[in-house]
């Protein structure tokens, strides 16, 4: 195992409100698939977060250390650990109508950070945007070490997720993700097709057999008539 830890891809979006704390948050996604709770460590602080985890399918250790633009309320923030990623709803501490101008305190660009366009809405279009569903998210109690996450491991699909969630991420060796099993499903489908072909052929064979019976009967009748005909 390499001592060097990789930096995961991070997607982010945000909402803001001067009056409603539930609509004043940062939506963060750490895209590392198949990180068991036993190797997952997530430490939230008012000014940032630290993540460490090992991906079973990618066979890599990942590390992330973010210093945020503004402060967050760690007790009101929520997390959802899935087979694909770790999703975070970071509650902004200051109620404010304006968006954060960026996610990180420093203004320099980093290669691993990208806008989550599936979640992003413009600041002046928030009222029209549908509310996000955070019903799968749980509290941050039990940190550090993700001890509080064990109860969340039972989220729908978590049990069989190893290898399934990674398909959305580039650079993954699908042979390590159970793709062989998926390929087997395809091969089974081919077998079904072959079976169909055989079944399609059967009526023709039966027809040939049926057609041969009248011909054989006619030949037998001719032979019998010839046998009865008096010799000249």
C-alpha positions as CSV (number, residue, x, y, z in Angstrom):
1,X,0.0,0.0,0.0
2,X,1.4,3.3,-1.0
3,X,2.1,5.8,1.8
4,X,1.0,8.7,-0.5
5,X,-2.6,9.6,-0.1
6,X,-4.7,10.8,-3.1
7,X,-6.9,13.8,-3.0
8,X,-10.5,13.0,-3.8
9,X,-12.7,15.0,-6.2
10,X,-15.0,17.4,-4.4
11,X,-18.2,18.8,-5.8
12,X,-20.0,21.7,-4.2
13,X,-23.1,23.8,-4.4
14,X,-24.8,26.2,-1.9
15,X,-28.0,27.9,-0.8
16,X,-28.4,31.1,1.3
17,X,-31.0,32.7,3.4
18,X,-31.1,35.6,5.8
19,X,-34.0,34.2,7.8
20,X,-34.2,30.4,7.4
21,X,-31.3,28.4,8.6
22,X,-32.4,25.2,6.9
23,X,-32.0,27.0,3.5
24,X,-28.5,28.4,4.4
25,X,-26.0,25.7,3.7
26,X,-23.2,24.3,1.6
27,X,-23.8,21.0,-0.2
28,X,-20.5,19.0,-0.4
29,X,-19.8,15.7,-2.1
30,X,-16.5,13.8,-1.6
31,X,-16.4,11.4,-4.5
32,X,-14.6,8.3,-3.1
33,X,-16.5,5.0,-3.7
34,X,-16.6,2.0,-1.4
35,X,-15.1,3.5,1.8
36,X,-16.1,1.2,4.7
37,X,-17.1,3.0,7.9
38,X,-14.2,1.3,9.7
39,X,-11.7,3.3,7.6
40,X,-13.6,6.5,7.3
41,X,-12.6,9.5,9.5
42,X,-14.4,12.8,9.1
43,X,-13.6,15.7,11.4
44,X,-15.7,18.9,11.1
45,X,-14.6,22.1,12.6
46,X,-16.3,25.6,12.5
47,X,-13.7,26.7,9.9
48,X,-13.2,23.5,7.9
49,X,-13.1,19.8,7.6
50,X,-10.7,16.9,7.4
51,X,-11.4,13.6,5.6
52,X,-9.5,10.3,5.5
53,X,-10.6,7.0,4.0
54,X,-9.6,3.9,2.1
55,X,-11.4,2.9,-1.0
56,X,-11.7,-0.9,-1.3
57,X,-12.2,-0.9,-5.0
58,X,-9.7,1.7,-5.9
59,X,-7.2,0.3,-3.5
60,X,-6.1,3.8,-2.4
61,X,-6.0,5.9,0.7
62,X,-7.5,9.4,0.4
63,X,-7.0,12.5,2.4
64,X,-8.7,15.9,2.2
65,X,-8.2,19.0,4.3
66,X,-10.4,22.0,3.5
67,X,-10.4,25.5,5.1
68,X,-13.8,27.0,4.3
69,X,-14.6,30.6,3.3
70,X,-17.0,31.1,6.2
71,X,-17.8,29.3,9.4
72,X,-20.3,26.4,9.7
73,X,-22.4,25.1,12.5
74,X,-21.0,21.6,13.1
75,X,-23.9,20.4,15.3
76,X,-26.5,21.3,12.7
77,X,-24.5,19.9,9.7
78,X,-25.5,16.5,8.4
79,X,-23.8,13.6,6.5
80,X,-24.8,10.7,4.2
81,X,-22.3,7.9,3.7
82,X,-23.1,5.9,0.6
83,X,-21.3,3.3,-1.6
84,X,-20.5,6.1,-4.1
85,X,-19.5,9.0,-2.0
86,X,-19.7,11.0,1.2
87,X,-22.3,13.7,1.0
88,X,-22.4,16.6,3.5
89,X,-24.8,19.4,4.3
90,X,-22.7,22.0,6.0
91,X,-24.9,24.5,7.8
92,X,-23.6,28.0,7.3
93,X,-23.2,29.8,10.7
94,X,-24.1,33.3,9.5
95,X,-27.6,33.8,8.1
96,X,-27.0,35.9,5.0
97,X,-28.8,36.4,1.7
98,X,-25.7,36.5,-0.4
99,X,-23.8,33.5,-1.5
100,X,-20.3,32.8,-0.4
101,X,-18.1,34.0,-3.3
102,X,-16.2,30.7,-3.2
103,X,-16.0,27.5,-1.0
104,X,-12.4,27.9,0.3
105,X,-10.8,30.6,2.3
106,X,-8.0,31.0,-0.2
107,X,-8.9,32.3,-3.6
108,X,-6.5,30.2,-5.5
109,X,-8.0,27.4,-7.7
110,X,-7.5,23.8,-6.8
111,X,-7.7,21.0,-9.4
112,X,-9.9,18.7,-7.3
113,X,-12.8,21.1,-6.6
114,X,-15.7,21.4,-9.0
115,X,-19.1,22.9,-9.1
116,X,-22.0,20.4,-8.7
117,X,-24.2,21.6,-11.5
118,X,-26.9,19.1,-10.6
119,X,-27.4,20.9,-7.3
120,X,-26.4,24.5,-8.1
121,X,-28.9,27.2,-8.7
122,X,-28.2,30.9,-9.1
123,X,-28.6,33.1,-6.1
124,X,-31.6,35.0,-7.5
125,X,-33.3,31.8,-8.5
126,X,-33.4,30.0,-5.1
127,X,-37.1,30.6,-4.5
128,X,-38.1,28.8,-7.6
129,X,-35.7,25.9,-7.1
130,X,-37.1,22.6,-5.6
131,X,-36.2,21.9,-2.0
132,X,-33.4,19.3,-1.6
133,X,-34.2,16.0,0.0
134,X,-32.0,15.4,3.0
135,X,-34.1,12.6,4.5
136,X,-31.2,10.2,4.0
137,X,-28.8,12.4,6.0
138,X,-28.0,12.0,9.6
139,X,-26.4,14.1,12.3
140,X,-22.7,14.4,12.9
141,X,-22.9,13.0,16.4
142,X,-20.3,10.3,17.2
143,X,-17.4,12.1,15.4
144,X,-14.5,11.7,15.0
145,X,-13.9,8.4,13.4
146,X,-17.4,8.2,12.0
147,X,-18.6,6.3,14.9
148,X,-22.0,7.9,14.5
149,X,-22.1,6.7,10.9
150,X,-22.6,3.0,11.8
151,X,-26.3,3.6,12.1
152,X,-26.3,5.1,8.7
153,X,-24.5,2.2,7.1
154,X,-27.9,0.6,6.8
155,X,-29.1,3.2,4.2
156,X,-30.9,1.7,1.2
157,X,-28.4,0.0,-1.1
158,X,-25.5,0.2,1.2
159,X,-25.2,-3.5,1.8
160,X,-24.5,-4.4,-1.8
161,X,-22.9,-1.2,-2.9
162,X,-19.2,-2.3,-3.1
163,X,-18.4,-2.2,-6.8
164,X,-21.7,-0.8,-7.9
165,X,-21.3,2.9,-7.1
166,X,-17.9,3.3,-8.7
167,X,-19.3,3.1,-12.3
168,X,-19.8,6.8,-12.4
169,X,-16.2,7.7,-11.7
170,X,-13.4,7.8,-14.3
171,X,-10.3,5.7,-14.0
172,X,-11.9,2.8,-12.2
173,X,-10.9,-0.7,-13.0
174,X,-14.3,-2.3,-13.6
175,X,-12.8,-5.8,-13.2
176,X,-12.4,-4.9,-9.5
177,X,-15.9,-3.6,-9.2
178,X,-17.7,-6.9,-9.8
179,X,-18.0,-6.1,-13.5
180,X,-17.2,-9.8,-14.2
181,X,-20.5,-10.6,-12.6
182,X,-22.2,-8.0,-14.8
183,X,-20.5,-9.5,-17.8
184,X,-21.8,-12.9,-16.8
185,X,-25.3,-11.4,-16.9
186,X,-24.7,-10.4,-20.5
187,X,-23.4,-13.8,-21.3
188,X,-26.5,-15.3,-19.8
189,X,-28.5,-13.1,-22.1
190,X,-26.5,-14.4,-25.1
191,X,-27.3,-18.0,-23.9
192,X,-31.0,-17.0,-23.9
193,X,-30.7,-15.8,-27.4
194,X,-29.1,-19.0,-28.5
195,X,-31.9,-20.9,-26.8
196,X,-34.4,-18.8,-28.6
197,X,-32.7,-19.6,-31.9
198,X,-32.8,-23.3,-31.1
199,X,-36.5,-23.0,-30.3
200,X,-37.1,-21.1,-33.5
201,X,-35.5,-23.9,-35.4
202,X,-37.5,-26.6,-33.8
203,X,-40.8,-26.0,-35.7
204,X,-39.0,-26.3,-39.0
205,X,-37.4,-29.6,-37.9
206,X,-40.8,-30.9,-36.8
207,X,-42.3,-29.7,-40.1
208,X,-39.6,-31.5,-42.1
209,X,-40.3,-34.7,-40.1
210,X,-44.1,-34.3,-40.7
211,X,-43.5,-33.8,-44.4
212,X,-41.4,-36.9,-44.6
213,X,-44.1,-39.1,-43.2
214,X,-46.6,-38.7,-46.2
215,X,-43.8,-39.3,-48.6
216,X,-42.8,-42.5,-46.8
217,X,-46.4,-43.7,-46.7
218,X,-46.8,-43.0,-50.5
219,X,-43.7,-45.0,-51.2
220,X,-45.0,-47.9,-49.1
221,X,-48.3,-47.9,-51.0
222,X,-46.5,-47.9,-54.4
223,X,-44.4,-50.8,-53.2
224,X,-47.5,-52.7,-52.0
225,X,-49.3,-52.2,-55.3
226,X,-46.3,-53.4,-57.2
227,X,-46.2,-56.5,-55.1
228,X,-49.9,-57.4,-55.8
229,X,-49.6,-56.8,-59.6
230,X,-49.6,-60.1,-61.5
231,X,-46.4,-61.1,-63.1
232,X,-46.5,-60.8,-66.9
